[in-house]
Amino acid sequence: MKKTSHWADMGEWSMVWGMRFLLRVYLLLGRTVLQWFLYPVVSYYWLANKPGREASQAYLKRVAKLSPSSNLSGSLRDSYRHFISFANAIIDKLAAWSGALSLAEVDYRGRDSVLAHVKTGRGAILLGSHLGNLEVCRVIADLDETARINVLVHTKHAEKFNRLLRQTNQNSGLNLIQVTDISAATAMLLSDKIDNGELVIITADRTSVGHNPRVCRASFMGADASFPQGPFILASLLKCPVYTLFCLKQQGRQVIYFDHFSDSLTFPRKTREQAMQQTIQRYARRLEHYCLMEPLQWFNFFDFWRVHEE
């Protein structure tokens, strides 16, 4: 398989200009017409992007081994279905942004404990991933008028995305914060938000875009992979409750899973590395559990394992 130095070098498919165009098509002409635009584009992307197609097949072969009941084998057909699932997720993303996705279309698992905590006036960290559709957290922002959602993203277009969000919904409680590395300044900014009772979402399944990222090896889908230490170090610095967050599309509905992860992460100096590895392994196990629930909704179209081995 062709070597890829880092996921970020591949470029993000959902560029701002493209999302703006698709959003306009969606708002003017609806989901059905948008599919006429989107499916041919994704089909072309699947054909042209050989590394992405091979990475998809390799991942789905791991799924087939761990979950024979998934009826997946890692074939070209399965890989194409994987990409089409991504196309549908983009449409759902646009629906969430435009306000077309209502609270009535979303089911929740475990949200009461998060809401109860927010009502105390202190925020929490939500560990997300590239499984499912985090954009549905746009709807989470409407759960309670006092709940504000901050999403840490690696894209350089965070401010442009924020403007696009404001254009579609001026009262959006969602704020994107662009980061490359978790710095002291980032920690201070987020500490203020936690103190204000806000929620902070950070994906924990991709390594930092900076040089020499701090990572831990953890078993995931039958092999070792590298996971970033940053989100877990940040959570320990903020001394607040930590939950995992997964939003999966199941039987035509968006289902948001909140699972308690820790009251407060701590990494004692003497056993720091061991405690960090154990914590990240626990997260990797939970991510694997939800991946196997909806394997076609994990949207990492690069060789997640080999990238970190080289």
C-alpha positions in Angstrom: 0.0 0.0 0.0 1.2 3.5 -0.8 2.9 5.1 2.2 1.2 8.1 3.7 3.2 10.3 6.1 0.2 11.6 8.1 -3.6 11.7 7.7 -3.4 15.5 7.5 -1.2 15.4 4.4 -4.1 13.8 2.5 -6.2 16.9 2.8 -9.8 17.2 4.2 -12.4 16.3 1.7 -15.0 18.6 3.2 -13.4 22.0 2.3 -15.4 25.1 3.1 -16.2 26.1 -0.4 -17.4 22.7 -1.2 -19.6 22.5 1.9 -21.0 26.0 1.1 -22.0 24.8 -2.4 -23.5 21.5 -1.1 -25.4 23.4 1.6 -27.0 25.7 -1.0 -28.0 22.8 -3.2 -29.5 21.1 -0.1 -31.4 24.2 1.1 -32.7 25.0 -2.4 -33.4 21.6 -3.9 -33.5 19.1 -1.0 -31.8 15.8 -0.1 -32.9 13.8 -3.2 -31.4 16.3 -5.7 -28.3 16.7 -3.6 -27.7 12.9 -3.9 -27.6 13.4 -7.7 -24.7 15.7 -7.1 -23.0 13.9 -4.3 -23.1 10.2 -5.3 -21.3 10.6 -8.6 -18.6 12.7 -6.9 -18.1 10.1 -4.2 -18.1 7.4 -6.8 -15.4 9.2 -8.7 -13.5 9.8 -5.5 -13.7 6.1 -4.7 -12.3 5.1 -8.1 -9.6 7.7 -8.1 -8.4 7.4 -4.5 -6.6 4.1 -4.6 -4.9 4.5 -1.1 -8.3 5.4 0.4 -10.0 2.5 -1.2 -7.3 0.1 -0.1 -7.4 1.5 3.5 -11.1 1.1 3.6 -10.8 -2.6 2.5 -8.1 -3.3 5.0 -10.2 -1.8 7.8 -13.3 -3.7 6.7 -11.3 -7.0 6.6 -10.5 -6.4 10.3 -14.2 -5.9 11.0 -15.0 -9.1 9.2 -12.5 -11.0 11.4 -13.8 -9.6 14.6 -17.5 -9.6 13.7 -18.6 -12.3 11.2 -22.2 -11.3 11.8 -21.5 -7.9 10.2 -21.7 -9.7 6.8 -18.6 -7.7 5.6 -15.6 -9.2 3.9 -13.6 -6.2 2.9 -14.5 -6.6 -0.8 -14.5 -3.8 -3.3 -18.3 -3.7 -2.9 -18.0 -3.3 0.8 -15.5 -0.5 0.3 -17.8 1.3 -2.1 -20.7 1.0 0.5 -18.3 2.5 3.0 -17.7 5.6 0.8 -21.5 5.9 0.1 -22.0 5.8 3.8 -19.7 8.8 4.0 -21.7 10.6 1.3 -24.9 10.1 3.4 -23.1 11.4 6.4 -22.2 14.6 4.5 -25.9 15.0 3.7 -26.8 14.5 7.4 -24.0 17.0 8.3 -25.7 19.6 6.1 -29.1 18.8 7.6 -27.7 19.4 11.0 -26.0 22.7 10.0 -29.1 24.0 8.2 -31.5 23.3 11.1 -33.4 20.7 9.0 -32.5 18.0 11.6 -34.8 18.4 14.6 -34.6 17.1 18.1 -37.5 14.8 17.4 -35.2 12.9 14.9 -32.5 12.2 17.5 -32.4 9.6 20.2 -30.1 9.7 23.2 -28.4 7.2 25.4 -26.9 8.4 28.7 -27.5 12.1 28.2 -29.2 12.7 31.6 -26.0 12.4 33.6 -24.3 15.0 31.2 -27.2 17.4 31.5 -27.3 17.0 35.3 -23.6 17.9 35.5 -24.0 20.9 33.2 -26.7 22.2 35.5 -24.2 22.4 38.3 -22.5 25.2 36.4 -19.3 23.2 35.5 -18.5 21.8 32.1 -17.1 18.5 30.9 -14.9 17.0 28.3 -16.5 14.8 25.6 -14.1 12.5 23.8 -15.3 12.1 20.2 -14.0 10.3 17.1 -14.3 10.0 13.4 -17.0 7.4 13.9 -20.4 8.6 12.9 -21.4 12.2 12.6 -20.1 14.7 15.2 -21.9 17.5 13.3 -25.1 16.3 14.9 -23.6 17.9 18.1 -25.2 21.0 16.5 -28.4 19.5 17.8 -26.9 18.8 21.2 -26.5 22.6 21.5 -30.3 22.9 21.6 -30.7 20.4 24.5 -30.6 23.2 27.0 -30.3 27.0 26.4 -27.4 27.2 28.8 -25.4 24.4 27.1 -22.7 25.6 24.8 -20.6 23.2 22.7 -17.0 23.8 21.8 -15.4 21.5 19.2 -11.6 21.3 18.9 -10.7 20.8 15.2 -7.4 20.4 13.3 -8.7 22.1 10.2 -7.3 25.5 9.3 -10.7 26.6 8.2 -12.3 26.7 11.7 -13.2 30.4 11.5 -14.7 30.0 8.1 -16.8 27.1 9.2 -17.9 29.1 12.2 -19.1 31.9 9.8 -20.9 29.3 7.7 -22.6 27.9 10.9 -23.7 31.5 11.9 -25.1 32.1 8.4 -27.3 29.0 8.7 -28.2 29.6 12.3 -27.4 32.8 14.1 -28.2 31.4 17.5 -26.1 28.3 17.1 -24.5 27.2 20.4 -21.7 25.5 18.5 -18.2 27.0 18.4 -15.3 25.4 16.4 -11.8 26.1 17.9 -8.8 25.4 15.6 -5.8 23.8 17.3 -2.7 22.1 16.0 -1.2 21.1 19.3 -2.5 21.2 22.9 -0.6 24.1 24.4 -0.8 26.0 27.7 -2.8 28.7 25.9 -5.3 26.1 24.7 -5.6 24.7 28.2 -6.2 28.1 29.7 -8.9 28.9 27.1 -10.7 25.7 27.7 -10.4 25.9 31.4 -12.4 29.1 31.2 -15.0 27.4 29.1 -15.3 24.5 31.6 -15.6 26.9 34.5 -18.5 28.6 32.5 -20.3 25.3 32.3 -19.6 24.7 28.6 -18.9 21.3 27.0 -15.7 20.7 25.1 -15.6 18.0 22.4 -12.2 16.7 21.1 -11.6 13.8 18.8 -9.2 11.2 20.3 -8.6 8.9 17.4 -6.2 10.9 15.3 -2.7 12.0 16.1 -1.7 15.7 16.3 -0.8 17.5 13.0 2.3 19.0 14.8 5.8 17.5 14.6 6.7 14.6 16.9 3.2 14.1 18.3 3.0 12.4 21.7 1.2 9.1 21.2 0.5 5.8 23.0 0.2 2.4 21.4 -3.1 0.6 22.0 -4.7 -2.5 20.6 -7.5 -1.6 18.3 -9.4 -3.8 15.9 -6.9 -6.6 16.3 -3.7 -4.7 15.9 -1.7 -2.0 17.6 -2.3 1.6 16.5 -1.1 5.0 17.8 -3.5 7.3 19.6 -2.8 10.9 20.7 -2.0 11.6 24.3 -3.1 15.3 24.0 -6.9 14.9 24.6 -6.2 12.8 27.8 -3.5 15.2 29.1 -5.9 18.1 28.5 -8.7 16.3 30.3 -6.4 15.7 33.3 -5.3 19.4 33.4 -9.0 20.6 33.3 -9.9 18.3 36.3 -13.4 17.8 35.1 -15.6 14.8 34.2 -14.9 13.0 31.0 -17.5 11.3 28.8 -17.2 9.5 25.4 -19.5 10.7 22.6 -20.6 8.7 19.6 -23.3 9.7 17.2 -24.4 6.8 14.9 -27.1 6.6 12.3 -29.3 3.6 13.2 -32.5 2.6 11.5 -32.8 6.0 9.9 -32.3 7.9 13.1 -29.4 9.7 14.7 -28.5 8.1 18.1 -26.1 9.9 20.4 -24.3 7.8 23.0 -22.9 9.5 26.1 -20.8 7.1 28.2 -19.2 8.1 31.5 -15.4 7.7 31.1 -14.0 9.2 34.3 -14.9 11.7 37.1 -11.4 13.2 36.6 -8.4 11.8 34.8 -5.1 11.7 36.8 -1.7 10.5 35.8 0.6 10.2 38.8 4.2 11.1 38.0 5.7 7.8 39.1 3.3 5.7 36.9 2.5 8.3 34.3 3.3 6.4 31.2 1.6 3.2 32.4 -1.6 5.1 33.6 -1.7 7.0 30.3 -1.4 3.8 28.2 -4.1 2.1 30.3 -6.5 5.1 29.9 -5.9 5.3 26.1 -6.4 1.5 25.8 -9.7 1.9 27.6 -10.8 4.5 25.1 -9.6 2.4 22.1 -11.7 -0.5 23.4 -14.7 1.7 23.6 -14.1 3.1 20.1 -13.8 -0.5 18.8 -17.1 -1.5 20.5 -19.0 1.3 18.7 -17.1 0.7 15.4 -18.3 -2.9 15.4 -21.9 -1.6 16.0 -21.8 0.5 12.8 -18.5 -0.3 10.9 -19.4 1.6 7.7 -19.6 4.8 9.7 -15.9 5.0 10.7 -14.6 7.6 8.3 -10.8 7.3 8.4 -9.9 6.7 4.8 -6.2 6.2 5.3 -4.2 3.2 6.7 -4.7 3.9 10.4 -2.4 1.1 11.5 0.5 1.2 9.0 0.8 5.0 9.1 1.8 4.7 12.7 4.1 1.8 12.3 6.4 3.5 9.8 
